[in-house]
């Protein structure tokens, strides 16, 4: 804050006027003229700017200190084993979620993928071959009666049925003639034998037809099996693709690289750590508070912190956790607060001063910082209150600062007009304009 000496004194012009007056008396002149000049000088008006003191609510808070820690720490490991082909980040780098941080040698997975793709083609060819064996077009619908072997067997069966029908008719006619004695019995027996032979041919043709139908159905089942083999091969392709994808290691969330644990050429497994990743937005602060303050802290309570790296800036957050246990040695508890850190100014490990708001509070008077000065001779802080165009000097006691304002603990009331410029020219009773 600016420092000035504001002991009571007359302006230099008034002192000069007094000297002129004394000189006039010595010469026998009348003192009226210098006295008038002094009055004119005393009436000089000083241009200033002003502000206003205002009353504000001052929340009650718990003052404590703590250290910043990452919101999450992840030891990023590969899903599969392999030799490291590339590491794309270094310690201190900021990476975004999904960004590639390392790659493993993918030659073996690529070969397995190519093999799986070839297997799919072979399986599809087997399906087409099975369909062609049944005379079906690609993806054709199965109908046993349309299969050539079944149609041929059915035609033979129909011929056998026709022959049986004719033979049965002849057998009946000659049986009647034999019974009436019109033909000899031996003639009838020939026709009966022909009928029995035709019946045997029908039975045989039916068995051949049934066999052809069963064969066709089996061939159709072979198509289904070949199609299942296609699906299995496609699953193998997807598995191989995933194996290739797993050789690319990506960041699980946005954050800073805290450690880099591997180098190109190393063989790693799923238990190996490639990098250690720290989530810094939001970032947490672990605050140690006294046992007596624990009841005043609840989840969701607002918190503001300051760190040495940014002394003129305050960071806000909320309480997200309160440790249920009290440390027996220090009689204190740990409170965690989540702090918004979108610009990544705050880093894990920083030491911070925290204020945790609690219920209650008071009202305070605040004035602009530029309205307060310090008198080096008395080590006191002062401010000029402007009343009806006249400066009134007030000795004040400053408190905490909030942005461009400072709290006044005593010496000034709210809603007062205070001077904010040309303070080095002001004195008690000075006339001002603004």
C-alpha positions in Angstrom: 0.0 0.0 0.0 1.3 3.6 -0.6 2.9 5.2 2.4 2.9 8.9 3.1 3.5 11.3 6.1 0.4 13.0 7.0 1.5 15.0 10.1 -0.4 18.3 10.5 1.3 20.9 8.4 0.4 24.0 6.3 0.9 23.7 2.6 4.0 25.3 1.3 2.0 28.1 -0.3 0.6 29.1 3.1 4.0 29.1 4.6 5.2 31.3 1.7 2.3 33.6 2.4 3.2 33.9 6.0 6.7 34.9 5.1 5.4 37.6 2.8 3.2 39.0 5.6 6.2 39.2 7.9 8.1 41.1 5.3 5.3 43.5 4.8 5.2 44.4 8.5 9.0 45.0 8.4 8.6 47.5 5.6 5.6 49.2 7.2 3.1 47.9 4.7 -0.4 46.9 5.7 -0.8 43.1 6.2 -4.2 43.0 4.5 -2.9 42.1 1.0 -0.8 39.0 2.0 -3.5 37.8 4.3 -5.9 37.9 1.4 -3.5 35.9 -0.8 -3.2 33.3 2.0 -6.9 32.9 2.1 -7.1 32.4 -1.6 -4.4 29.7 -1.5 -6.1 28.0 1.4 -9.3 27.8 -0.6 -7.5 25.7 -3.4 -9.7 22.8 -4.5 -8.1 19.3 -5.1 -9.5 17.0 -7.9 -10.0 13.4 -6.7 -11.8 10.2 -7.6 -13.9 8.5 -5.0 -15.3 5.2 -4.0 -17.8 4.1 -1.4 -17.5 1.9 1.7 -20.0 -0.9 1.6 -21.2 -3.5 4.1 -20.8 -7.1 3.1 -21.6 -10.4 4.6 -18.5 -12.2 5.9 -18.9 -15.9 6.0 -17.5 -17.9 8.9 -14.8 -20.3 7.8 -12.2 -22.7 9.1 -8.6 -21.8 8.2 -6.3 -24.7 7.5 -3.5 -25.9 5.3 -3.1 -29.0 3.1 -1.4 -30.5 0.1 -2.8 -31.0 -3.4 -3.2 -34.6 -4.7 -4.3 -36.0 -8.0 -8.0 -36.8 -8.3 -7.0 -40.2 -9.7 -3.8 -42.0 -10.3 -3.6 -44.8 -12.8 -0.8 -47.2 -13.6 -1.6 -47.7 -17.3 -0.8 -51.3 -18.4 -1.2 -53.1 -21.7 -4.0 -55.7 -22.2 -1.7 -58.1 -23.9 2.0 -59.1 -23.7 4.5 -58.0 -26.3 7.5 -55.9 -27.2 7.2 -52.1 -26.9 7.5 -50.6 -30.3 6.9 -46.9 -29.4 6.2 -44.7 -26.4 4.7 -41.4 -27.5 4.7 -39.4 -24.2 7.2 -38.3 -21.6 7.1 -37.3 -18.0 5.2 -34.0 -17.6 3.2 -34.3 -20.8 -0.5 -33.5 -20.7 -2.5 -36.2 -22.5 -6.2 -36.3 -23.4 -8.5 -39.2 -22.8 -8.1 -41.7 -25.6 -4.8 -40.3 -26.8 -2.3 -43.0 -27.9 0.6 -43.2 -25.3 2.4 -46.4 -26.5 2.3 -49.2 -29.1 3.4 -52.8 -29.0 4.8 -54.8 -31.9 1.7 -56.0 -33.8 3.1 -58.3 -36.4 1.9 -61.5 -34.8 -1.7 -60.2 -34.2 -1.8 -58.9 -37.8 -0.8 -62.4 -39.1 -3.6 -64.0 -37.0 -6.0 -61.4 -38.4 -5.0 -62.3 -41.9 -5.4 -66.0 -41.1 -8.9 -65.4 -39.6 -10.0 -63.4 -42.7 -8.8 -66.3 -45.0 -10.7 -68.8 -42.8 -13.9 -66.7 -43.4 -13.4 -66.9 -47.1 -12.9 -70.7 -46.9 -16.0 -71.2 -44.9 -18.1 -69.1 -47.3 -16.8 -71.2 -50.2 -17.8 -74.4 -48.3 -21.3 -73.0 -48.0 -21.5 -72.3 -51.7 -20.2 -75.8 -52.5 -22.8 -77.4 -50.3 -25.6 -75.3 -51.9 -24.3 -76.2 -55.4 -24.4 -79.9 -54.4 -28.1 -79.5 -53.8 -28.6 -77.4 -56.9 -29.4 -74.3 -54.8 -28.5 -70.8 -55.7 -26.5 -68.7 -53.2 -28.6 -68.2 -50.1 -31.3 -70.3 -51.8 -34.2 -71.8 -49.7 -34.1 -75.5 -49.2 -37.0 -77.6 -50.7 -36.3 -81.4 -50.9 -38.7 -81.9 -53.8 -36.6 -79.5 -55.9 -33.4 -81.5 -55.5 -32.5 -83.4 -58.7 -31.8 -86.7 -57.0 -35.1 -86.5 -55.1 -37.0 -85.7 -58.3 -35.4 -88.7 -60.1 -36.3 -91.0 -57.2 -39.8 -89.7 -57.1 -40.2 -90.2 -60.8 -39.1 -93.9 -60.5 -41.5 -94.2 -57.6 -44.4 -92.9 -59.7 -43.5 -95.3 -62.6 -43.5 -98.2 -60.1 -46.9 -97.1 -58.8 -48.3 -97.0 -62.3 -47.0 -100.4 -63.1 -48.4 -101.7 -59.8 -51.7 -100.3 -60.6 -51.8 -101.9 -64.0 -50.5 -105.2 -62.6 -53.1 -105.2 -59.9 -55.9 -104.6 -62.4 -54.7 -107.5 -64.6 -54.4 -109.8 -61.6 -58.0 -109.1 -60.5 -59.4 -109.6 -64.0 -57.7 -112.9 -64.5 -58.5 -114.0 -61.1 -62.2 -113.6 -61.9 -61.7 -115.4 -65.2 -59.9 -118.3 -63.5 -62.6 -118.6 -61.0 -65.2 -118.8 -63.8 -63.1 -121.3 -65.7 -62.6 -119.1 -68.7 -58.8 -119.2 -68.4 -56.5 -121.8 -66.9 -55.1 -121.2 -63.4 -51.6 -121.1 -64.7 -52.4 -118.0 -66.7 -53.8 -116.3 -63.6 -50.7 -117.1 -61.6 -48.5 -115.3 -64.1 -50.5 -112.1 -63.7 -50.4 -112.6 -59.9 -46.6 -112.9 -60.1 -46.4 -109.8 -62.2 -48.5 -107.9 -59.6 -46.3 -109.0 -56.8 -43.2 -108.0 -58.7 -44.7 -104.6 -59.4 -45.5 -104.2 -55.6 -41.9 -105.0 -54.8 -40.7 -102.4 -57.3 -43.0 -99.9 -55.6 -41.6 -100.7 -52.2 -38.0 -100.4 -53.5 -38.7 -97.1 -55.3 -40.2 -95.7 -52.2 -37.2 -96.6 -50.2 -35.0 -95.0 -52.8 -37.1 -91.9 -52.7 -36.9 -91.7 -48.9 -33.2 -92.2 -49.1 -32.8 -89.4 -51.6 -34.9 -87.1 -49.4 -32.7 -88.0 -46.3 -29.6 -87.4 -48.3 -30.8 -84.0 -49.4 -31.7 -83.1 -45.9 -28.2 -84.1 -44.7 -26.7 -82.0 -47.5 -28.8 -79.1 -46.4 -27.6 -79.7 -42.8 -24.1 -79.5 -44.2 -25.0 -76.0 -45.5 -26.1 -75.0 -42.0 -22.8 -76.4 -40.6 -20.8 -74.5 -43.2 -22.7 -71.3 -42.4 -22.0 -71.9 -38.7 -18.3 -72.3 -39.6 -18.6 -68.9 -41.4 -19.9 -67.3 -38.2 -17.2 -68.9 -36.1 -14.5 -67.6 -38.5 -16.0 -64.1 -38.3 -15.7 -64.3 -34.5 -12.1 -65.2 -34.9 -11.7 -62.2 -37.2 -13.1 -59.9 -34.5 -10.9 -61.5 -31.9 -7.9 -61.0 -34.1 -8.9 -57.4 -34.7 -9.2 -56.9 -30.9 -5.7 -58.4 -30.4 -4.4 -55.9 -32.9 -6.2 -53.0 -31.2 -4.9 -54.1 -27.8 -1.4 -53.4 -29.0 -2.3 -49.7 -29.0 -2.3 -48.3 -25.5 -4.4 -45.3 -24.9 -4.9 -42.9 -22.0 -8.0 -43.8 -19.9 -8.6 -40.2 -18.9 -7.1 -36.7 -19.4 -4.1 -35.9 -17.1 -0.4 -35.5 -16.7 2.2 -38.2 -17.1 3.8 -38.6 -13.7 6.1 -41.5 -14.6 7.3 -43.3 -17.7 8.2 -46.8 -16.7 9.2 -48.5 -20.0 11.3 -47.9 -23.1 11.2 -49.1 -26.7 12.3 -52.7 -27.1 11.2 -53.9 -23.6 9.0 -56.9 -23.3 5.9 -56.2 -21.2 3.0 -58.1 -19.9 -0.4 -57.2 -18.7 1.1 -56.7 -15.2 3.7 -54.1 -16.5 3.2 -50.4 -16.0 3.8 -48.3 -19.2 3.2 -44.9 -17.6 1.6 -43.4 -14.4 -1.2 -41.0 -15.3 -2.5 -38.3 -12.9 -5.9 -36.8 -13.3 -5.6 -33.1 -12.4 -9.0 -31.7 -13.4 -10.6 -31.7 -10.9 -7.7 -31.8 -8.4 -8.1 -32.6 -4.7 -6.6 -31.0 -1.6 -6.2 -32.9 1.6 -6.8 -30.5 4.5 -5.9 -31.3 8.1 -8.4 -29.7 10.5 -8.6 -29.9 14.3 -10.9 -32.2 16.1 -13.0 -29.3 17.3 -13.7 -28.1 13.7 -14.9 -31.5 12.5 -18.6 -31.0 13.3 -18.6 -27.8 11.2 -17.5 -29.5 8.0 -20.1 -31.3 5.9 -20.1 -32.7 2.3 -20.8 -30.0 -0.3 -19.5 -27.2 1.8 -17.6 -24.6 -0.4 -13.9 -24.2 -0.1 -11.4 -21.7 -1.4 -7.7 -22.2 -1.6 -4.6 -20.2 -2.3 -1.1 -21.5 -3.3 2.2 -19.7 -3.3 2.6 -20.1 -7.1 -0.4 -17.9 -7.7 -0.6 -15.5 -4.7 -3.2 -13.2 -6.3 -5.6 -15.9 -7.3 -8.1 -17.9 -5.3 -9.4 -21.4 -6.4 -12.8 -22.6 -5.4 -14.1 -26.1 -4.7 -16.3 -28.2 -2.5 -15.8 -30.7 0.3 -16.2 -34.3 -1.1 -15.0 -36.4 1.8 -14.4 -36.2 5.6 -12.3 -38.9 7.2 -14.5 -40.5 9.9 -11.5 -41.2 12.2 -9.4 -38.8 14.2 -5.6 -39.1 14.3 -4.7 -39.9 17.9 -1.3 -38.2 17.8 -2.3 -34.8 16.3 -6.0 -34.9 17.3 -6.9 -33.9 13.7 -8.9 -35.2 10.8 -8.4 -35.2 7.0 -10.9 -33.4 4.8 -10.8 -33.8 1.0 -12.0 -31.0 -1.3 -12.4 -31.2 -5.1 -11.0 -28.1 -6.8 -11.9 -27.1 -10.4 -8.7 -27.0 -12.4 -9.6 -26.7 -16.1 -6.6 -24.6 -16.9 -4.3 -27.1 -15.1 -2.6 -24.4 -13.1 -2.7 -26.5 -9.9 -0.3 -29.4 -9.7 -0.2 -32.4 -7.3 2.2 -31.8 -4.5 1.6 -28.0 -4.1 1.0 -26.7 -0.6 -2.2 -24.7 -0.2 -4.0 -22.5 2.4 -7.7 -23.4 2.6 -10.8 -21.7 3.9 -13.7 -24.0 4.5 -17.0 -22.1 4.9 -19.3 -23.0 7.7 -22.6 -21.8 9.1 -22.8 -18.4 10.7 -20.9 -15.3 9.8 -20.9 -11.5 10.3 -21.1 -8.2 8.4 -18.0 -6.1 7.6 -17.2 -2.8 6.0 -15.1 -2.9 2.8 -13.4 0.0 0.9 -11.2 0.0 -2.3 -7.5 -0.7 -1.6 -6.7 2.6 -3.2 -8.6 4.5 -0.5 -6.3 3.5 2.3 -2.8 4.8 3.0 -0.2 4.2 5.7 1.4 6.9 7.8 5.1 5.8 8.2 5.6 8.1 11.2 2.8 6.5 13.2 2.6 3.2 11.5 -1.2 3.8 11.3 -3.6 3.3 8.3 -5.8 6.2 7.3 -8.5 7.0 4.9 -10.2 10.3 3.8 -14.0 10.5 4.1 -15.5 13.2 1.9 -18.3 15.1 3.5 -19.9 18.1 1.7 -16.7 18.5 -0.5 -14.3 18.4 2.5 -11.8 15.7 3.3 -12.1 14.2 6.8 -9.1 12.1 8.0 -10.0 8.7 9.6 -7.6 6.3 11.3 -8.7 2.8 10.3 -7.7 -0.8 11.2 -7.5 -3.0 8.0 -8.5 -6.6 7.9 -8.5 -9.2 5.2 -8.3 -8.4 1.5 -10.9 -9.5 -1.1 -9.9 -8.8 -4.6 -9.5 -5.0 -5.0 -11.1 -4.2 -1.6 -10.0 -4.4 2.0 -12.0 -5.0 5.1 -12.0 -2.2 7.7 -12.3 -3.5 11.2 -12.7 -0.1 12.9 -12.6 3.6 12.1 -15.1 3.7 9.2 -18.8 3.1 8.7 -20.5 1.7 5.7 -21.9 3.9 2.9 -19.3 6.6 3.3 -17.7 8.3 0.3 -13.9 7.8 0.4 -11.2 9.4 -1.7 -9.3 7.0 -4.0 -6.8 9.3 -5.7 -4.4 12.2 -5.0 -4.2 11.0 -1.4 -0.7 12.5 -1.1 -2.3 16.0 -1.7 -5.1 15.6 0.8 -5.2 16.8 4.5 -7.8 17.3 7.1 -10.2 19.9 5.9 -9.0 20.0 2.4 -11.6 21.0 -0.2 -12.1 18.6 -3.0 -14.1 18.1 -6.2 -14.9 14.8 -8.0 
